[in-house]
Amino acid sequence: MDTPYELSVESINERWARPENIDDWSQLVIKHTEDTVEYITEAPPSGIWKKQKDGTIKYDRMDTHRRAVEKENEAFFLRITGEGDYLYEGADVGILVMRGRLMTDDFKLTKRAKDWITAIQDQYKTTEPASTDAEKEKIAEIAGFKMM
């Protein structure tokens, strides 16, 4: 832009080190932690979800950016595993992004975090996969990782 300017990395770092300037966002990668293989018949959509007063969650609207989350009872869910996919131990289910902290100072998940994880997992409906040899061959374990 042909405009001279000076940039002070020290003052930028100093500004962002002040507590009032720290973004108050959290992110969870939700994984399937059971030692099971399940076929997904229904999966929740990506977008903004709201926690209701009774503790359940409800899909509110489609959005593609975490900044659309306006309140602490809302979360942006990015679905990774969907209908027609398989859940297996270690599979990424989705990513949840919310305002506020989801971990304690000693790095434990808060009750709020655990409640949201359970609520998202409850949105998935699954069945046992077909037991044909062809179906079983779709899932191969390689070096401790299940590959599909």
Phi and psi in degrees as GROMACS dihedral restraints (atoms count N, CA, C in turn):
[ dihedral_restraints ]
;  ai    aj    ak    al  type     phi  dphi    fc
    3     4     5     6     1    54.9    20    10
    4     5     6     7     1    35.0    20    10
    6     7     8     9     1  -120.7    20    10
    7     8     9    10     1   120.6    20    10
    9    10    11    12     1   -68.4    20    10
   10    11    12    13     1   143.7    20    10
   12    13    14    15     1  -153.1    20    10
   13    14    15    16     1   161.2    20    10
   15    16    17    18     1  -120.0    20    10
   16    17    18    19     1   142.6    20    10
   18    19    20    21     1  -123.6    20    10
   19    20    21    22     1   124.7    20    10
   21    22    23    24     1  -109.6    20    10
   22    23    24    25     1   103.7    20    10
   24    25    26    27     1   -61.3    20    10
   25    26    27    28     1   -37.2    20    10
   27    28    29    30     1   -60.7    20    10
   28    29    30    31     1   -45.3    20    10
   30    31    32    33     1   -73.2    20    10
   31    32    33    34     1   -30.4    20    10
   33    34    35    36     1   -65.2    20    10
   34    35    36    37     1   -47.4    20    10
   36    37    38    39     1   -61.7    20    10
   37    38    39    40     1   -40.0    20    10
   39    40    41    42     1   -62.7    20    10
   40    41    42    43     1   -43.7    20    10
   42    43    44    45     1   -62.4    20    10
   43    44    45    46     1   -46.4    20    10
   45    46    47    48     1   -74.7    20    10
   46    47    48    49     1   -14.4    20    10
   48    49    50    51     1   -79.6    20    10
   49    50    51    52     1   -16.5    20    10
   51    52    53    54     1   -74.0    20    10
   52    53    54    55     1   133.7    20    10
   54    55    56    57     1   -53.7    20    10
   55    56    57    58     1   -36.5    20    10
   57    58    59    60     1   -68.6    20    10
   58    59    60    61     1   -12.8    20    10
   60    61    62    63     1  -104.3    20    10
   61    62    63    64     1     1.0    20    10
   63    64    65    66     1   -84.1    20    10
   64    65    66    67     1   128.4    20    10
   66    67    68    69     1   -62.8    20    10
   67    68    69    70     1   136.3    20    10
   69    70    71    72     1  -104.5    20    10
   70    71    72    73     1    69.0    20    10
   72    73    74    75     1  -123.1    20    10
   73    74    75    76     1   151.7    20    10
   75    76    77    78     1  -133.3    20    10
   76    77    78    79     1   154.6    20    10
   78    79    80    81     1  -135.7    20    10
   79    80    81    82     1   135.1    20    10
   81    82    83    84     1  -122.4    20    10
   82    83    84    85     1   133.5    20    10
   84    85    86    87     1   -98.8    20    10
   85    86    87    88     1   114.6    20    10
   87    88    89    90     1   -90.5    20    10
   88    89    90    91     1   127.2    20    10
   90    91    92    93     1  -119.5    20    10
   91    92    93    94     1   155.8    20    10
   93    94    95    96     1   -82.2    20    10
   94    95    96    97     1   118.1    20    10
   96    97    98    99     1  -107.1    20    10
   97    98    99   100     1    -2.2    20    10
   99   100   101   102     1   -80.6    20    10
  100   101   102   103     1   150.0    20    10
  102   103   104   105     1   -86.6    20    10
  103   104   105   106     1    62.9    20    10
  105   106   107   108     1  -136.0    20    10
  106   107   108   109     1   164.0    20    10
  108   109   110   111     1  -121.8    20    10
  109   110   111   112     1   123.9    20    10
  111   112   113   114     1  -132.0    20    10
  112   113   114   115     1   144.3    20    10
  114   115   116   117     1   -96.2    20    10
  115   116   117   118     1   126.4    20    10
  117   118   119   120     1   -83.7    20    10
  118   119   120   121     1   122.5    20    10
  120   121   122   123     1  -101.3    20    10
  121   122   123   124     1   -25.0    20    10
  123   124   125   126     1  -144.1    20    10
  124   125   126   127     1   139.4    20    10
  126   127   128   129     1  -139.5    20    10
  127   128   129   130     1   146.5    20    10
  129   130   131   132     1   -72.2    20    10
  130   131   132   133     1   148.9    20    10
  132   133   134   135     1   -77.6    20    10
  133   134   135   136     1   156.6    20    10
  135   136   137   138     1   -70.1    20    10
  136   137   138   139     1   150.5    20    10
  138   139   140   141     1   142.3    20    10
  139   140   141   142     1  -161.4    20    10
  141   142   143   144     1   -92.9    20    10
  142   143   144   145     1   128.3    20    10
  144   145   146   147     1  -116.1    20    10
  145   146   147   148     1   146.8    20    10
  147   148   149   150     1  -121.3    20    10
  148   149   150   151     1   138.2    20    10
  150   151   152   153     1   -85.3    20    10
  151   152   153   154     1   128.6    20    10
  153   154   155   156     1   -85.1    20    10
  154   155   156   157     1   167.5    20    10
  156   157   158   159     1   -62.3    20    10
  157   158   159   160     1   -27.3    20    10
  159   160   161   162     1   -84.1    20    10
  160   161   162   163     1     2.8    20    10
  162   163   164   165     1    94.6    20    10
  163   164   165   166     1   -12.6    20    10
  165   166   167   168     1   -78.7    20    10
  166   167   168   169     1   165.4    20    10
  168   169   170   171     1  -116.0    20    10
  169   170   171   172     1   155.7    20    10
  171   172   173   174     1  -138.8    20    10
  172   173   174   175     1   135.4    20    10
  174   175   176   177     1   -64.8    20    10
  175   176   177   178     1   129.0    20    10
  177   178   179   180     1  -103.6    20    10
  178   179   180   181     1   -49.1    20    10
  180   181   182   183     1  -167.7    20    10
  181   182   183   184     1   157.7    20    10
  183   184   185   186     1   -76.5    20    10
  184   185   186   187     1   135.5    20    10
  186   187   188   189     1  -158.7    20    10
  187   188   189   190     1   158.2    20    10
  189   190   191   192     1  -118.3    20    10
  190   191   192   193     1     9.7    20    10
  192   193   194   195     1  -137.4    20    10
  193   194   195   196     1   138.5    20    10
  195   196   197   198     1   -62.4    20    10
  196   197   198   199     1   -26.8    20    10
  198   199   200   201     1   -66.1    20    10
  199   200   201   202     1   -11.1    20    10
  201   202   203   204     1   -74.1    20    10
  202   203   204   205     1   -13.8    20    10
  204   205   206   207     1   -72.6    20    10
  205   206   207   208     1   118.4    20    10
  207   208   209   210     1  -102.5    20    10
  208   209   210   211     1   -28.1    20    10
  210   211   212   213     1  -132.1    20    10
  211   212   213   214     1   166.6    20    10
  213   214   215   216     1   -73.4    20    10
  214   215   216   217     1   -10.6    20    10
  216   217   218   219     1   -93.4    20    10
  217   218   219   220     1     9.9    20    10
  219   220   221   222     1  -116.2    20    10
  220   221   222   223     1   157.2    20    10
  222   223   224   225     1  -149.2    20    10
  223   224   225   226     1   149.4    20    10
  225   226   227   228     1   -96.5    20    10
  226   227   228   229     1   125.1    20    10
  228   229   230   231     1  -112.7    20    10
  229   230   231   232     1   123.8    20    10
  231   232   233   234     1  -105.5    20    10
  232   233   234   235     1   106.9    20    10
  234   235   236   237     1   -74.0    20    10
  235   236   237   238     1   132.2    20    10
  237   238   239   240     1  -105.2    20    10
  238   239   240   241     1   -45.6    20    10
  240   241   242   243     1  -103.8    20    10
  241   242   243   244     1   126.8    20    10
  243   244   245   246     1  -127.1    20    10
  244   245   246   247     1  -173.4    20    10
  246   247   248   249     1   -54.5    20    10
  247   248   249   250     1   133.2    20    10
  249   250   251   252     1    91.6    20    10
  250   251   252   253     1    -8.3    20    10
  252   253   254   255     1   -93.0    20    10
  253   254   255   256     1   174.2    20    10
  255   256   257   258     1  -111.4    20    10
  256   257   258   259     1   143.1    20    10
  258   259   260   261     1   -99.5    20    10
  259   260   261   262     1   133.3    20    10
  261   262   263   264     1  -146.1    20    10
  262   263   264   265     1   161.4    20    10
  264   265   266   267     1   -55.2    20    10
  265   266   267   268     1   122.2    20    10
  267   268   269   270     1    96.2    20    10
  268   269   270   271     1    -8.4    20    10
  270   271   272   273     1   -65.2    20    10
  271   272   273   274     1   138.9    20    10
  273   274   275   276     1   -75.7    20    10
  274   275   276   277     1   123.0    20    10
  276   277   278   279     1   -87.1    20    10
  277   278   279   280     1   -48.8    20    10
  279   280   281   282     1   179.0    20    10
  280   281   282   283     1   179.3    20    10
  282   283   284   285     1  -121.1    20    10
  283   284   285   286     1   132.5    20    10
  285   286   287   288     1  -114.3    20    10
  286   287   288   289     1   126.1    20    10
  288   289   290   291     1  -121.8    20    10
  289   290   291   292     1   129.4    20    10
  291   292   293   294     1  -142.1    20    10
  292   293   294   295     1   160.8    20    10
  294   295   296   297     1   -78.0    20    10
  295   296   297   298     1   148.9    20    10
  297   298   299   300     1    89.9    20    10
  298   299   300   301     1   171.8    20    10
  300   301   302   303     1   -87.2    20    10
  301   302   303   304     1   145.1    20    10
  303   304   305   306     1  -119.9    20    10
  304   305   306   307     1     3.9    20    10
  306   307   308   309     1  -130.2    20    10
  307   308   309   310     1   149.5    20    10
  309   310   311   312     1   -80.3    20    10
  310   311   312   313     1   173.6    20    10
  312   313   314   315     1   -62.8    20    10
  313   314   315   316     1   -23.5    20    10
  315   316   317   318     1   -99.6    20    10
  316   317   318   319     1    25.4    20    10
  318   319   320   321     1    64.8    20    10
  319   320   321   322     1    35.2    20    10
  321   322   323   324     1  -105.7    20    10
  322   323   324   325     1   147.2    20    10
  324   325   326   327     1   -66.1    20    10
  325   326   327   328     1   138.9    20    10
  327   328   329   330     1   -76.8    20    10
  328   329   330   331     1   167.2    20    10
  330   331   332   333     1   -60.3    20    10
  331   332   333   334     1   -39.7    20    10
  333   334   335   336     1   -57.5    20    10
  334   335   336   337     1   -45.0    20    10
  336   337   338   339     1   -62.7    20    10
  337   338   339   340     1   -47.5    20    10
  339   340   341   342     1   -62.6    20    10
  340   341   342   343     1   -39.3    20    10
  342   343   344   345     1   -63.4    20    10
  343   344   345   346     1   -41.6    20    10
  345   346   347   348     1   -67.2    20    10
  346   347   348   349     1   -40.3    20    10
  348   349   350   351     1   -59.8    20    10
  349   350   351   352     1   -49.1    20    10
  351   352   353   354     1   -60.9    20    10
  352   353   354   355     1   -42.8    20    10
  354   355   356   357     1   -63.9    20    10
  355   356   357   358     1   -39.9    20    10
  357   358   359   360     1   -67.8    20    10
  358   359   360   361     1   -45.9    20    10
  360   361   362   363     1   -59.8    20    10
  361   362   363   364     1   -33.6    20    10
  363   364   365   366     1   -67.6    20    10
  364   365   366   367     1   -16.5    20    10
  366   367   368   369     1   -77.7    20    10
  367   368   369   370     1   -16.1    20    10
  369   370   371   372     1   -87.8    20    10
  370   371   372   373     1   136.4    20    10
  372   373   374   375     1  -116.8    20    10
  373   374   375   376     1   133.1    20    10
  375   376   377   378     1  -135.7    20    10
  376   377   378   379     1   162.7    20    10
  378   379   380   381     1  -133.1    20    10
  379   380   381   382     1   169.2    20    10
  381   382   383   384     1   -71.9    20    10
  382   383   384   385     1   141.4    20    10
  384   385   386   387     1   -68.6    20    10
  385   386   387   388     1   158.2    20    10
  387   388   389   390     1   -56.7    20    10
  388   389   390   391     1   147.2    20    10
  390   391   392   393     1  -100.4    20    10
  391   392   393   394     1    19.7    20    10
  393   394   395   396     1   -72.6    20    10
  394   395   396   397     1   155.7    20    10
  396   397   398   399     1   -60.3    20    10
  397   398   399   400     1   -36.4    20    10
  399   400   401   402     1   -63.0    20    10
  400   401   402   403     1   -41.4    20    10
  402   403   404   405     1   -67.9    20    10
  403   404   405   406     1   -41.9    20    10
  405   406   407   408     1   -63.1    20    10
  406   407   408   409     1   -32.7    20    10
  408   409   410   411     1   -71.3    20    10
  409   410   411   412     1   -15.0    20    10
  411   412   413   414     1   -67.9    20    10
  412   413   414   415     1   -22.7    20    10
  414   415   416   417     1  -113.8    20    10
  415   416   417   418     1   116.1    20    10
  417   418   419   420     1  -123.2    20    10
  418   419   420   421     1   137.5    20    10
  420   421   422   423     1   -94.8    20    10
  421   422   423   424     1   124.1    20    10
  423   424   425   426     1  -126.2    20    10
  424   425   426   427     1   117.3    20    10
  426   427   428   429     1    51.4    20    10
  427   428   429   430     1    40.8    20    10
  429   430   431   432     1    84.1    20    10
  430   431   432   433     1    -2.6    20    10
  432   433   434   435     1  -109.2    20    10
  433   434   435   436     1   136.0    20    10
  435   436   437   438     1   -87.7    20    10
  436   437   438   439     1   122.6    20    10
  438   439   440   441     1  -110.3    20    10
  439   440   441   442     1   142.8    20    10
